[in-house]
């Protein structure tokens, strides 16, 4: 498969809709401003870090991530993850793709849990893998079926890739399911790539469990600064993994594809992480307020919409019960300046063809919901004919 054979559908859509009025799809948290970050860092007493930012070298940052930023990232995990277990990439997309390139070969088999972010599947295909999809279902509250995973394993299976917390549904895997999946991977000597970019945005913090990278040496956890912290502009993503052999493979892949890092982005990342509690608390308040508005709206319009209430992150997968397809609904909405992600973005199975993704992690969401509601009210008479 050629690199450009299957472009990332979401990015192509976003490139065409830069000036759209209502970003009802948006999944990353309210974007931080650098000036606000500096104020937070000052309040935290991080004067040395601010001085480092103002006077850092514009030379190359260390390949694989500078030691100080890896030490900071490692604190997000348990004791079995140290700075040596963190490999930094220029964003999660690069980390996701290079992980597949480093660990997989032509003729290998990968299991992809769907619906999911497209690159999880495309990166395995780009590495020459045969792919089997295991689909989640709203009928089971989007829970992972371990029996279905085991049934998909072949003699040449090397890799399982999934989102947790789940994009697009906002479902959250419990620790029992994580542990069971890790046991399956260990039994069959498989690697798990756990895309955990929405981790730390659990609606109920009591439902947060350990990262997959903390649970098993067979698991790699992917994350980035964009979702919980709204700091995607730092350009920093990473993989956490207990297995040093796997980490070394990732570093070697990165040497080939992504040598240069932004030192400014690394220092901003350290500022963000040291102010993490305050930033995430603010973002969770936004998510909870928006979620309440959405719950009220869908309850009042349950003749047209239904969903499984998200447990984490800032996305939900909504079923449209009207007389047109969800892809057509998304097109009509876009004509009115309202962007949602249709099922075509996720290449959904036919059973999910009436689902579309919304985002509710930003302060702009109430305005997008208002425009959405007005559109629906205008269309009701037409849809009833």
C-alpha positions in Angstrom: 0.0 0.0 0.0 1.3 3.4 -0.9 1.5 6.2 1.7 -1.0 8.4 -0.2 -3.4 5.6 -1.2 -5.8 6.2 1.7 -5.6 9.8 2.8 -6.9 10.6 6.3 -10.5 11.4 5.7 -11.0 13.7 8.7 -8.0 15.8 7.8 -9.1 16.2 4.2 -12.5 17.3 5.5 -11.0 19.8 7.9 -8.7 21.2 5.2 -11.9 22.1 3.2 -13.8 23.6 6.2 -11.2 25.9 7.8 -13.7 28.8 8.0 -16.8 26.8 9.1 -18.9 28.7 11.6 -19.7 25.8 14.1 -17.2 23.1 14.8 -19.6 20.7 16.4 -17.1 17.8 15.7 -14.2 19.2 17.8 -12.6 16.7 20.2 -9.6 18.5 21.6 -10.0 20.6 24.7 -10.3 24.3 24.8 -7.0 25.5 23.2 -4.6 27.1 25.6 -3.0 30.4 24.8 0.7 30.8 25.5 0.1 33.9 27.5 -2.4 32.1 29.8 0.1 29.2 30.2 2.8 31.6 31.3 0.5 33.1 33.9 -0.3 29.7 35.2 3.4 28.8 35.3 4.1 32.0 37.2 1.3 31.2 39.7 2.9 27.8 40.2 6.3 29.3 40.8 7.8 27.8 37.7 10.1 30.8 37.2 13.1 28.6 36.1 11.0 26.9 33.5 9.8 30.3 32.1 13.4 31.5 32.0 14.4 28.3 30.2 11.7 29.0 27.6 12.9 32.5 27.1 16.5 31.6 26.7 16.5 28.1 25.2 18.7 27.1 22.3 17.2 26.8 18.8 19.4 23.9 18.0 18.1 20.3 17.8 16.3 18.9 20.7 17.3 15.4 21.7 16.1 12.6 19.5 13.4 10.6 21.2 12.6 13.6 23.4 14.9 15.5 25.8 15.4 13.9 29.2 13.6 16.6 31.2 10.3 16.4 29.2 10.4 12.6 29.3 10.8 12.7 33.0 7.8 15.0 33.2 5.7 12.8 31.0 6.6 9.6 32.9 4.9 11.1 36.0 1.6 10.5 34.3 2.2 6.7 34.7 2.9 4.3 37.5 6.4 3.4 38.9 7.1 0.9 36.1 7.3 3.8 33.6 10.3 6.0 33.8 11.9 8.5 31.4 13.6 5.6 29.7 10.2 4.1 28.9 9.0 7.2 27.1 9.6 7.9 23.4 8.6 11.3 22.2 7.3 12.0 18.7 6.2 15.1 16.8 2.5 14.5 17.7 0.5 11.3 18.2 -0.1 10.8 14.5 3.6 10.3 13.9 3.9 8.1 16.9 1.0 5.9 15.8 2.3 5.5 12.2 5.9 4.9 13.1 5.0 2.4 15.8 3.4 0.2 13.1 6.3 0.7 10.8 8.8 -0.3 13.5 7.0 -3.3 14.8 5.1 -4.8 11.8 6.2 -6.4 8.6 4.6 -7.4 5.3 2.5 -10.6 5.9 1.8 -9.9 9.5 -1.8 -9.7 10.8 -3.3 -6.9 12.9 -6.6 -6.7 14.7 -8.1 -3.2 14.7 -11.0 -2.3 17.1 -13.5 -0.2 15.2 -14.9 2.4 14.8 -11.7 4.2 15.5 -9.4 6.9 14.4 -8.5 6.0 10.8 -4.7 6.1 11.2 -4.9 3.2 13.6 -5.9 1.0 10.7 -4.1 2.7 7.9 -0.7 2.6 9.7 -1.0 -1.2 10.0 -1.9 -1.5 6.3 0.9 0.8 5.3 3.3 -1.6 7.1 2.0 -4.4 4.8 -0.4 -6.0 7.3 -3.5 -8.0 6.7 -6.2 -6.4 8.9 -9.2 -7.9 10.7 -11.7 -5.5 12.2 -13.5 -6.2 15.5 -16.4 -3.8 15.8 -17.8 -2.4 19.0 -21.6 -2.1 19.3 -23.9 0.5 20.9 -26.1 -2.5 21.9 -23.4 -3.5 24.3 -22.6 0.1 25.3 -19.5 0.1 23.1 -17.8 -2.4 25.3 -14.8 -4.5 24.0 -15.7 -8.1 23.5 -12.6 -10.2 24.5 -14.1 -13.3 23.0 -14.3 -11.6 19.6 -10.7 -10.5 19.9 -9.5 -14.0 20.6 -11.6 -15.3 17.7 -9.8 -12.9 15.4 -6.3 -14.1 16.3 -4.4 -16.0 13.6 -1.0 -17.7 13.5 0.5 -14.5 12.0 -1.2 -12.0 14.3 1.2 -9.6 15.8 -0.7 -6.5 16.8 -4.0 -5.2 18.4 -4.8 -1.5 18.0 -7.6 0.3 19.8 -8.8 3.6 21.3 -9.4 3.9 25.0 -11.1 6.1 26.0 -13.0 5.4 22.8 -13.2 7.8 19.9 -15.9 8.4 18.6 -18.3 7.0 21.3 -16.7 8.2 24.5 -16.9 4.7 26.0 -14.4 3.8 28.7 -12.8 0.4 29.2 -12.8 -0.9 32.8 -9.7 -2.4 34.4 -11.1 -5.9 34.3 -11.4 -5.7 30.5 -8.0 -4.1 30.2 -6.4 -6.9 32.2 -8.2 -9.6 30.2 -7.0 -8.1 27.0 -3.4 -7.9 28.2 -3.6 -11.5 29.3 -4.7 -12.5 25.7 -1.8 -10.4 24.3 0.7 -12.1 26.6 -0.7 -15.5 25.9 -0.3 -15.1 22.1 2.8 -12.9 22.2 1.0 -9.9 20.7 1.7 -6.2 21.0 -1.2 -3.9 22.0 -1.2 -0.3 20.8 -3.6 1.5 23.1 -4.4 5.0 21.8 -5.1 6.8 25.1 -5.1 10.4 23.8 -8.4 11.1 25.7 -7.2 9.6 29.0 -7.4 12.0 32.0 -10.7 13.3 30.7 -12.9 10.8 32.5 -16.3 12.4 33.4 -16.1 10.5 36.7 -12.5 10.3 37.9 -13.3 7.3 40.0 -13.7 5.4 36.7 -10.2 6.1 35.7 -7.9 3.0 35.6 -4.3 2.5 35.0 -2.8 3.0 31.5 -2.5 -0.2 29.5 1.3 0.5 29.5 1.2 0.2 33.3 -0.6 -3.1 33.2 1.4 -5.1 30.7 4.9 -5.2 29.1 3.1 -6.1 25.9 1.3 -2.8 25.7 2.2 0.5 24.3 0.2 3.6 25.3 0.0 6.5 22.9 -0.8 10.1 24.0 -0.5 13.7 23.0 -0.9 17.2 24.5 -3.9 18.1 22.4 -6.9 16.3 24.0 -6.8 16.7 27.8 -4.8 19.9 27.9 -5.7 21.8 24.7 -2.0 22.1 23.8 -1.7 20.4 20.5 0.3 23.3 19.2 3.3 22.1 21.2 3.6 19.3 18.6 4.4 16.8 21.3 3.1 13.2 21.5 4.6 10.1 22.9 4.6 6.3 23.5 4.9 4.8 26.9 6.1 1.2 27.1 7.7 -1.0 29.8 9.7 -3.1 27.2 13.0 -1.4 26.5 13.4 -3.5 23.3 10.2 -2.1 21.9 11.2 1.4 23.0 14.6 1.1 21.1 12.8 0.0 18.0 10.6 3.1 18.2 13.6 5.3 18.6 15.3 3.8 15.6 12.2 4.4 13.5 12.1 7.9 14.7 15.7 8.5 13.7 14.7 7.8 10.1 11.4 9.8 9.9 11.3 12.5 12.6 14.8 13.6 13.9 14.0 17.2 14.7 11.9 18.3 17.7 10.7 21.7 18.8 12.5 22.5 22.1 10.0 25.3 22.6 7.3 22.7 22.4 9.0 20.5 24.9 9.4 23.3 27.4 5.7 24.4 26.9 4.8 20.7 27.5 6.6 20.7 30.8 4.8 23.9 31.8 1.4 22.4 30.9 2.1 19.2 32.8 3.2 21.0 35.9 -0.1 23.0 35.8 -2.0 19.9 34.7 -4.6 19.7 37.5 -5.8 23.2 37.0 -6.0 22.9 33.2 -7.8 19.6 33.2 -10.2 20.7 36.0 -11.2 23.6 33.8 -11.6 21.4 30.7 -13.7 18.9 32.7 -16.0 21.7 33.8 -16.5 22.7 30.2 -17.2 19.1 29.2 -19.7 18.5 32.0 -21.6 21.7 31.3 -21.8 20.9 27.6 -22.8 17.3 28.3 -25.7 18.4 30.4 -27.0 20.6 27.5 -26.6 17.6 25.1 -28.4 15.3 27.5 -31.3 17.7 27.7 -31.5 18.2 23.9 -31.4 14.5 23.0 -33.9 13.6 25.7 -36.3 16.2 24.2 -35.7 15.0 20.7 -35.4 11.3 21.2 -37.7 10.7 18.2 -34.7 11.7 16.0 -31.6 11.0 18.1 -30.2 8.5 20.6 -26.8 7.8 22.0 -24.9 6.0 24.8 -23.9 8.7 27.2 -20.1 9.2 26.9 -17.9 8.4 30.0 -14.7 10.0 28.9 -13.3 12.5 26.4 -15.2 15.1 24.5 -16.8 13.1 21.8 -20.1 11.2 21.4 -21.5 9.0 18.6 -25.1 9.9 17.9 -27.6 7.8 16.0 -29.9 9.7 13.6 -33.3 8.1 13.3 -34.6 10.4 10.6 -35.5 9.5 7.0 -32.1 10.4 5.4 -28.7 8.9 5.9 -26.3 10.2 8.5 -23.9 11.1 5.7 -26.6 13.2 4.0 -27.4 14.8 7.3 -23.8 15.8 7.8 -23.7 17.3 4.3 -26.9 19.3 4.9 -25.5 20.5 8.2 -22.2 21.6 6.6 -24.1 23.6 4.0 -25.5 25.6 7.1 -22.0 26.0 8.5 -22.2 23.2 11.1 -19.5 20.5 11.0 -20.1 17.0 12.4 -18.1 13.9 11.5 -20.3 11.6 9.4 -19.9 7.8 9.5 -17.9 7.9 6.3 -15.0 9.5 8.3 -14.8 6.3 10.3 -15.5 3.9 7.4 -18.2 2.4 9.7 -19.8 -1.0 9.3 -23.3 -0.9 7.8 -24.8 -1.3 11.3 -23.4 2.1 12.2 -24.3 3.9 9.0 -26.7 6.2 10.8 -24.2 7.4 13.4 -22.3 10.7 13.4 -19.7 12.1 15.8 -20.1 15.3 17.7 -17.6 17.1 20.0 -18.4 18.9 23.3 -15.1 19.8 24.8 -15.0 23.5 24.0 -16.8 26.6 25.1 -18.1 27.1 21.5 -20.3 23.9 21.8 -23.5 25.6 23.1 -23.5 27.9 20.0 -23.0 24.9 17.7 -25.8 23.0 19.5 -28.1 26.0 19.1 -27.4 26.2 15.4 -27.9 22.4 15.1 -31.2 22.6 17.0 -32.4 25.4 14.7 -31.5 23.3 11.6 -33.4 20.3 13.0 -36.5 22.4 13.8 -36.5 23.7 10.3 -36.2 20.2 8.8 -38.8 18.4 10.9 -41.7 19.2 8.5 -39.7 18.1 5.5 -38.6 14.9 7.2 -42.1 14.1 8.2 -43.4 14.1 4.6 
